[in-house]
C-alpha cells in the first residue's frame, strides 16, 4: 500500500558499535528500526500524523554511554490524492480575490502554481484541506491553477480559470453599436457548453414580467462585500439587484419606482394592459399583464447610477405618469434631483394646432435607453397602434443634482404615428455621437419641396446629438409598408460596423423590418428615399411569396464581419461580409426544430474569447402568452457554434432541470463572466400578477458544479 520510507539516524562520539532502541512510542505500522544502523525503513500501511518517538542509542564501551532524542514522524498514506473546489472551469474578473480549496490526504499539504504566470496566492492550512486565496492576474485570459502534493509531486490536479476584464454589460445588446458581442468571455467555450457540463444554476423570483434585458456590472461593493451584480427591471415597476455569481439566488436590494421614495404618490400602480382589463392599447395584450418598466435601462458605470423610465397610473386610472429615474447602483435609492416627470412639446399640426404634446398614456417606452456622451436618450412608439401617438426621442442630461432636458424630436409631428419601438432595441450611436433609429408606419414627406416635409414614416434616421435629422434612408415602397402595416421600424436598432481599410466604404449600417427585407447601407451616405441607395437588400426568406416572410422583429449580431439574424419563421442564419464590395452571403444556418424561429424570431447575442470560441445565444420566445403569441410556455435558450450554425451546442429544452420560465417577447439574454442571464414571466400565463405564484423570474445558466 505504502510508498517506501527511509530515514537514517546518526550519532557521533562514544565507542562503536552503537545500538539503537525505541525508548517510548511506537513506529507507524509497516516501519522498523535497525538497531545496529539506526536506519528506519519500510512501507507504511497507514498514515500517521505527528507520531512522537523517543529513540535511545548506547555504545559498547565501558562505562556504557547513552543518548536519547525525540523524533516526530508524519507519514502520508500511499494512495495520495488531491482535488480542488471549484473543480470545473470557473470565472473571475481581473484582480478579484477568489477562494480555492484543495482537499488532500497528504499531511504535508500542497503547493500552488499558475500558468501562465500571474496573480498571487495566500494559503492557509486547515484540518480538512488547504484553502488558498488567489488574487487573479491583471491581464484577461485563461489560466491553469495547479495544486500539487508536497510528498509526491506526481500527484496533482488542475482547475481552469477564465479571467475577464469585462467591466459591464450596461446597455441593450452590449454596446452602442448594438452588435450584441461580448468578446471578453473566457469561461464558456464551444467545448464545455453541452448538456453534461452546462445548465441552469438557479433562478431569482421577482414581482413582474421581465421585458428589459438584465444588466451586469463587475466589482461593486454592495452590503460591504465586493461583488458582480446583475440588475433586473420588471413590468411591476420594480428594480432588483442580485449577486451575479452565487450558487443560490442572493438578493442585494429591491425597490419600487412608484412609491413615495421614488417619486410616486399613494395609490399609484403599473398600467393594466391585458386583453380584458386595459388602460392602454386596444385590448390585444401585447404587454401582458401590465406596463411598468418596458425599455431596457442604461447604466453609467463610472458614476454608479442606473437610468430607467417607469410608467404608472393613479388609482382611478385617469392620470398617467412617465418618469426618468437616476438610481444608485449600490442602494437602489434615487439620486438627488431624481426622478423627473417626462414632458415635451414640438412644433407640428398632428394635434390640430401648431404644437403637439407628449402624452404619457399613449406613448409606449418600449425601446431601450441610450447613454451617449453623458446624455440619456429615450424613444417612444405606440401601444398596439392606439391613437394618437408619435415617434418621440427626448434627451436628458444629469449633473448629479438634477435632470435637464437637452433636446426633443418628434419624427412625424404633422401626420402622427412614426413610432420608435424597434422590438425593444435601443438607439445605436457612432463615434461622432450620432444616433440611429428606425421609425414605424406613418406618412413620409421628407422629400417634398413643400411643407410639411419633416414627417419620417418607415425610415432609418441619423440624428445629431441635439436630435436634428442629419440624413435618412427610406425604402421605395414606404407607402405600401404604411398601408399594409409592415413597419420598417419593427426591426431592431441599426447595427453599426466599422470596416477595415481597403473596403468599398468605411462604415456600414444594417436595418430591416416587417416585410423581411434587410438593408445594408453606407451610413455616411444614407441617400434618402429609394432602394437604389442601399448597398444590398437581403430577403430573409427568399423562397416565400408572403409579404411578411422572415419578418424582422429583432436586432442582428455582428461578429468577425459575420451577421447573425433570425426573422420570424426563419432559422438563425450567418451572413459573411465581403468587405471589398460590402455585400453579405449566407454561409450557414441553424437546424431549428421547426425549420426556423416562430414569431417573432429572435435577437441573438455572441460570446467569444476575442476571435475564438464564438457562441451564438438566442431565445425562442414564441410561447409568450400574448394575443400575438397565444401559446403559453417556457422560453428556450439556444447555443450555436458561431463558426457553423448547423452545430447546436445546447438548448434548455433537453434537460428538465434546465427549463426556463414562461417566455417574454423580444427579451435578450445577457452573457457575462461564464453566466447567461434570461428574463421571463415566471409561471404567469398572461393574467394579473396575483393569479401567479411566480409573476416573474430571472434564470441563470452556467457551467454545472463538478
N, C-alpha and C positions, 0 to 999 in steps of 0.2 A: 504493500500500500504506500509506504512512505518513500521519500527521497533520501538517499544515503546521506548520513550525517557524520562529520569527522571533526574532532577538536582535540588538540594536544595541550596538556597541562605541563608546564616547565618549571622545575625547581632548580635553584642554584645553591651551592655550598653543601656541607655535610659530607658524609663518606659513602661512596657507592657500595653496593647497589641501594637504590631507593625503592620504597614500597608505598604505593598509593592505596588509600581506602576511603570509603564513604562514611564519614562520622555521623552525619544526620541527613535526613531527607531521602528521597528515592528518585532514581533516574526515570524519566518518562519511558513507558513500555517500548521495547524494541532497541533500547540503547544499553551499552555495557561499558564498564570501566576496566581497562587493563591495568592491573596492579603494578606491573613492572615498568610500563612505559608512561603511564598517566594519559593514555590515549582513550578518549571516549568515542566509540564508533557504534554503527548500527543503522537500522532503518526504522524510524519511528512509526508506530502503528496508530498513533492518535496525536492530536495537537496538545500542547501544554503551554500555558501562559504563565510566565513568571514563576517557574518552579525553583524554589530555594534549596540549595545544597550546601553542605559543609564538607569539604574534602581535606583529608589529612595525609601528609607524606612523612615517612620515617626513613632514617638512614640505617646502615648496618654497623655503624661504628660503636665505640664504647667511650663515653656513655652514648646511649641512643639519643639522637636529636630528632625533633619533630617540628612540624609547622602545619598550620591549617589555613584554609582560605574559604571564603564564601563565594558561591557561584549561582547566578540566576540564569536559567535556561528558558528561552522562548522558542517553542517548536511549532511551526505551522503544519497543517495537515498535508498529506501527499497530494490530494486532488484539489489543488488550488483553483480558485475561481474569482473572477472579477466581473461585476455588472455595473452599469451606470444608469441612473434615472435622472431625466427622461432618456430613454434608450433609443427612441426614434428621432429622426431629423426634427429639430426644433428651430424656432426663430427668435431673433432678438434684434434690437436696434443697436446702432453704434454706441459704444461707451456705456452700455447697460450692464448692471450687476446681475448676474444670473447664477442661481444656486444649483449646482450639480451634486449628486451624491453617488459615491461608489460603495456598493455592497461587496465585501470581500471576506474570505476566511483566512487571509494572510494576516497573521497577527503583527507583522511588520508594516502593514499598510500598503499604500500605493503611491506611485509618483504620477504627476500630471504633466502632459505636454500638449502642445497645439501646433498644427501645421495648416497653412503657412504660419510663420511666427507672427505673433501679435497678441495684444491683451495681456492680462496678468492674473495670477492665481493667488488666492488667500485661502488656505485649507486649515481645517481643524479635525482632529481625530475623535470619533465618538465610539461608544461601545458596540454599536451595530453597523458601523461603516465609517466612511470618511467623507465628510462634506467639503465642498470647495466653492468659494465664491469667485466666479470668473468674471472679470471686467472685460467686456467684449472689445475687440480692436476698434480703432477709429476709422478703419477702411472697410467698406462693404465687401462682401464676398462669401464664399463657402469655406468653412473651417472644419478641420477634423480634430476633435479633442480625444486624447488617448489616456486611459488610466491603466497603469502597468503594475503588476505585483512586484514588490520590493524583493521578495525571496526568489522569485522565478521570473525573470524578465520576458520569458516566452509566453507568460500568461497575461493577457491584456484584453481590453475591449475599447471600442471607439464609439463616439456619437458625432453625427454631423450637425453642424450649427450654421444656419443661414443668417448672416448679419446684414441688415439693411440700413441704408441711410435715408430711407423714405421718411420724410418729416410729417406728411399728412396726405390724406385724401379729403380735401377741404371744399370741393366744389363738384358739381354734377359732371360725371364722366371723366373725372380725374384732373382736368386742366382746362385752360381757356381755349385751347384748340378743339376741345371736345372729342379727342381721338380715342378716348377710352383706354389708354395704355398705362399700366404700371410696370415699367421695365426695371424696377428695383425689387423684384420678388425672388428671394434667394432660398426659399424653402420648398415651394411647390414646383414639381417638375413633371414632365410627361411620363417619367418612370414611376413616381410614387403616388400620382393621382389615379387610384384604382379602387375597386371595391374591397380589397384586402387591407389597404392601409389608409384610406381616406373616407371620411363620412361626417355625419352630424355629431358635433361635440356637445352642444347644449342649446337651449332656447331661453329667451327672455320674454315674459309676458308683459304687454303694455295695454293701455286703455282704449285703443282705437286702431283702425287700419293704418298701415304704413305705406303711403303713396310716395313719399320722398325717399331719395337714396340715402342710406346710412352714411355718415361721415366719420372719419377716423383721424385722430391726432396722436402723435408719439410723445412720450416722455413729459407728461403733465403731472404735477404734484397735486393730487386730489385726496382729501381726507388724510393728509400728512404722509402720503406714500407716492413715490414716482410710479406712474402707470402709463400704458397706452389706453386710450379711451375711445369708445365708439358712441356716436350721438344719433339718436333716433327721434324723429318728429311724427306725430300721429294726427289723424283727422279729428281727434277729440280735443285738439288744441293743447296737447301736452308735449313737453320735451323730456327726454331721458338721457342720462349719461351712464354707461355701463363700462366696467373693466373689460377691455378687449381681449384679454389673454387667459383669464382664469378658467379652470376646467368646469366650473359651475357658474351660473349667471350671478354676477355681483353688481347690484345697482348702486351707483355712487350718489345720484340725486335724481329727482324728478320734479317738474314744476308745471303748473297750468298757466298758460299765457292769457287766460281771461279772468283770473282772479284779481283782487284789488292790488296785490303786489306787482302785477304785470299790466296795469292799465285798465282792467276790466271793471265792470260795475255789477252790483248784486243782480242775480238772475240771468246774466249773460250765458250763452250756450253756443256750441257749434251749430251750424245751419243745417236743418234737416234737408236731405237730398235724395230720399228714396223714391220708390215708384208709387207709393200710396200717400205718403206724407212728405211734402216737399215745399220749400220756400224759394228755391232757385231751380232753374231748368224748366223742363216740360213734363216731368214725371217719368223720364227714361231711366233715372237712377244710374247715370254714368259714374258718379262718385258716391258709392254706397257705403254706409247708410247716412253719412253726414259729411259736411265740409268744414274743415278747420284749418290745418296746415296741409296744403296740397303740393306746393312747389318745394323743391329741394333747397334747404338753406345754404348759406355760404359762410365760411369761417375765415376770419382774419387771424392767422396763427400767431403772427408777431404781437398783436395786441390782445390775444387770448379772448376774442369775442366772436360770437356766432350771430349772424343776421338772419332773421326769419320773418315771414309775413303770416299773421293769423287772420282768420275770418270768423266773425261771430254775429249773433243777433241777440236782441233783448228777449225777455220772457214772453212778451206779446207777439214777437215776430214781425214788428212793424218798423224796426230800426236796425240797420246793418253797419258793421264796422270792419274795416281792414286796417291793421296796424303793422308798422315795421318795428321790430324789436332788436335791441342790441343786448345779447345775453352773455353773461360772464361764463366762460368755459369751466371755471373751477367750481362755482357755487350754484349756477343757474339763476342768479339774481339779475334783475335789469341793471344795466349800466346807467350812469347819470344821464338825464335828458331823454331817456327811453321809457316807453315806446312813443312813436309819433303816429297820429292818425293820418292815413293817406288821403290826400285831396288833390285835385288838379282841375284846371280848365285849359281849353285850347281853342284857337280860332277855327270856326267851322260852322256849317249850316245844318248838320245832321240832327240837331235837337230842335230845328225850326227857327233858330235865331242866328246870332252872329258868333256864338261860342258854344262849345259842348263841355259838359261837366262830367267828371269821373263819378260813376255810380257804383258804390261798394257792393250793392246787391247783385247786379247783373254781370259784373266783371269777375272772371274766373282767373285767379292767380295760380295757374297750373304749371307754368314753366319754372325751371329752376332760377335762382338768383345768380347774378354775376357780380364779382368784385374786380374792378378794373382800375388800376392806378388810384386806389383809395376811394372810388365811387361805387356804390351799390346800385346796380341796375335791375329793375323789376319790370316784367312784362305780363300782359293780361290778354285773355281771349274771352270766350263765352261759356255759359252753362247751357249745353245742349242747344245752342243757337237761339236761346230765348231772347227776344228783342227787349230793349235796344242795347246793343253793345258795340264796342270799338276795340281796335288793337292799340293799346296804350303801351308806352315804355316811359318809365319815370326814373330819374337818377337822384340819389341822395348821398350826401357826404356826412360822415360822422366824425366829430372832432374830439370825442371823449366826454363832451358835456352836453351836446345837443345835435340833432339832425338838421340839415339844411337841404331843401330840395334844390338841385342844381340844374336840372334840365327835364323837359317834357316833350314827348311827341305823340300825336295821335295819327296813325297811318291811314285812316280813312275818315277824316273829320266831317266830310260833306255827305258821303253816301252810306255811312255806317258800316258795320261788320269789319272784315280785315283782321280778325282776331289773331293774336300771337300766343299759341299754346304749345305747338311743336311736340306733342305727345310727351310733355313733361320735361323736355330738354331745356337747357339754359342758353341764353345768347352766347355765341362764340366771340372771341376777340383776338385781334392780331397784335403784333409788336408795336404798332402805331396807336394802339388803344382804340381802334375802330371796332365797332360791334357788327355782328351779322345775325339777322333774324329773318325767319320765314313767316309770311302772312298767309292767312286763310281766305276763304271765299269773300268776295266783295268786288265792288266796281274798281276797275283800273282806268285812270285817265291821265296818268303822269306824262304821257307822250303828247297830250293835247296842246295845241297852240293857244287855247283859250282857257280861262279859269272856269271852274276849279280844275286844277291839274296837280293836285297833291294827294290823290287817293290811290293807294297801292295794294289793291286786292291781289291775292295769289302771286306774290313776288318775293324774291330774296333781296333784302335791303342791306347795304353797307351804311352804317350810321357813324358819324363822328362822335367824339366823347361828349359833345354838347347836344347830341341827338339830332343832328341835321342829316338829311339823306345826301350822301356823297355820290353814290351810284346804285344801280339796281339791275336785276335780271328778272324778266317776266316771260313765261312760256308763250309761244304763239297762240295757243288755244286757251288763253286765260278766260275768255268769256264763256267757253264751253265748260271749263273747270268750275266756274262760278255757278252756272245754272244747273249743273249736274252734281253739285255738292262734292266735287273732287278736290277738296282743299289741297293746294300746294303746300300750305303751312302745316298739314298734318304730320309731315315728316319732321324729324328732329332738327335741332340746330345744325347749321352748316358745319361740316368737318373741315378743318383747315390743315393744309400740308405745305411745308416749305421744301422745294425741290432742289436737288444738287446742281452745282454749276454744270453748264452744258445742256441743261434741259430746255425744252422749247419755251417754257415760261418759268417764272420764278416761284409763283405762289398759286396754289390750286384751292378751290373750294368745291365741296360736293354737297348737293342737296336734292331732295325729291319729295313727292307727296302721294296722295291717294290714288292717282292714276298709274302708279307703279313705274314711272319714268324717273331715272336718276340722272341728274345733270352734273357734268364735270365742267367747271368754269374757271376761267382766269380771273382771280379775284382782284387783279389790278386793272381789269378791263371787262367788267360785267356786261356792258353793252346795251342794257335797256331791254325793250320789247323784242322778242324774236328768238326762236330756237337756233338760228344761224349763229348767234353769239356764243353758243355752247361749244366747248372743245369736243365733247362727246355726250351722247344720250344713250343710256343703258336701260333697256326694259328688263325688269327683274324676272318676269315670266314671259319670255318671247313667244312661247307656243300657244298661249291662251288668246282667245278672242274677246275676253271680258275687258271692259273699260277700267276695271279695278284690279286686274290680275297683278299680284305682287304688290298690292298697296303698301306704301311706306308709312308706317306709324312708328318709326324708330330712328335712332341715330346710329350710323355705321361706326366701326372702329378701324383705325388705320395704323398698321404696324409694319415696319420694314417695306414701306411702299406697297403693302397689300391691304386692300379694303375688304372688310368682313361685314356682311349685311344680310338680313333675313326679312324680306317683306312678308305680308300676310299670305299664308298658303304656300310659301316657298321655303326650300331648305336654306340653311346657312351656307352662303357661297363666298368663296375667296376670289377677288379680282386683283390680278397683278398689274401694277402700273408700269408702263413703258415710259420712262421719263423723257426719252428722246422726242416722242411725238405727243406725250401726255394723253395716253389712252389706256383703258383698262381691258384686260382679257380674263375671263373666268378660268380658274385653274383647278379648283376642287370644290366639292360641296358636301355637306353633311348627309348622312343617311338617316335623317329623322324618321321615326317610325311611320308617320302618316305621309311621308314624302315632302313634308315641309312644316314649318311652324304655322299653326292655325292662327286666325285673327287674335291679336293684332300683329303677329310677327314678334320680333324681339330686338332689343338693343344690346349688342354684345359688348363685352369688355375683354381686354387681353392682359394677361400677366406674363412676365418673362424675366430672365436674367440677362439684361441687355438684349442682344440679338439671338439668344439661345433659350431653349425650353419655353417656347411660346405656347400658351394655352388660351383658347378662346372660351370664355364663360358666357352662357346665355340662359335666360329664364323662359320657360314655356308658361305663359300666364293666360292661356286660352280659357281656363275654367275660373273666371273672375267674379262669378255671382252677380253680374250686372245685366241690364237689358240687352246690351250688345254682345255680351259673353254670358249667356244664361246658365251654362253648366257651372256647377259649383264644386270645386275640389282643390287639391294641393297644387301649388306651383311646383314646377320641376326644374331643377338646376342641372344644366348640361355642361360638360367639359370636353372640348375637342382639341386635338393636336393642331396647332396653328399652321404647321407645315403641310398638313394633309387633313382636311376636314372630314374625310371619309372615315378617319380613325377617331371614334368616340372613346374617350378615356374612361368616362364615368358619368352616371346620372343618378339623381336622388330617388328615382323610382324603382331601383333594383332591389335594395335592401330596405326592409320595413322600417328599421330604426332611423333611416336617413330621410324619411318623408317629411316635407316641409309643411307649413301652414297653408291655408287657402290662398289662392292667387289674388294678386292686385295687378291690374293692367298698367303697363308702361314702367313698372318698377325696374330698377337697375341694381345688379349686385355690386358690392364693394370688395375688392381683394387687397389685403394688406398684411404683411408680416406672417404669411403662412395661414391666414384665415380668410374665409369668404363669408360675407355678411349679407343676409337676404331678408328684406321686409315682406311681411304677409299680413293677412287679416285674421290670423289665428284660426278659430273654427267658426267665425262669423259668416253666415250664409247670405248676408245682404240685409238682414233685418236690423232693428235697433240694437245698439251695443248691449242693452240689458237682456237681449234674447240669447246672448252667447256667454259661455263660461270663459272663453279667451277671445276678447274682441280684437286683439292684435298680437303679433308675435314676431320677434327677431330670431331667425335661425342662424346658427353659427357653425360653419363647416371647417374642417382642417384635418391634419394627419392624426389618426387614432393613436391613443396611448399604446405602447408596446405591451 
